[in-house]
Amino acid sequence: MNHPEDALTTAAMRWLDLMGNVHGFLAWHVPNGGKRNAREAARFKGMGVKAGIPDIHIVKDGRLYLIELKAGKGTLSEIQKQRIERLIECGALCIVCRSLDEVMNATHAWGITP
């Protein structure tokens, strides 16, 4: 794991997978990051991949919950800020988390985990 957020993402997804099986939700990671050559980036964009989409998506009871993970002092890019704002306008619940504890607290506050 080379990127600082990799360990956080792995820990969060392991916990969410366990909780999802018990509490009836599905969570997945959206691997939008990483380097791509220009041709592959254009192909993905043409297929609808959007920059700035939060890292983790959770669905329970018809609601969409989104978590953007930031390790250390990582900050949101402008496109991430815009996407999160738009997703909230569309009715999704979004949060930025910097630790597994913050992920746990968010899902508890949303009422999807105890």
Secondary structure, DSSP 8 states (H G I E B T S, - for coil): --SHHHHHHHHHHHHHHHHHHHHT-EEEE----S---HHHHHHHHHTT--TT--SEEEEETTEEEEEEE--TT----HHHHHHHHHHHHTT-EEEEESSHHHHHHHHHHHTS--
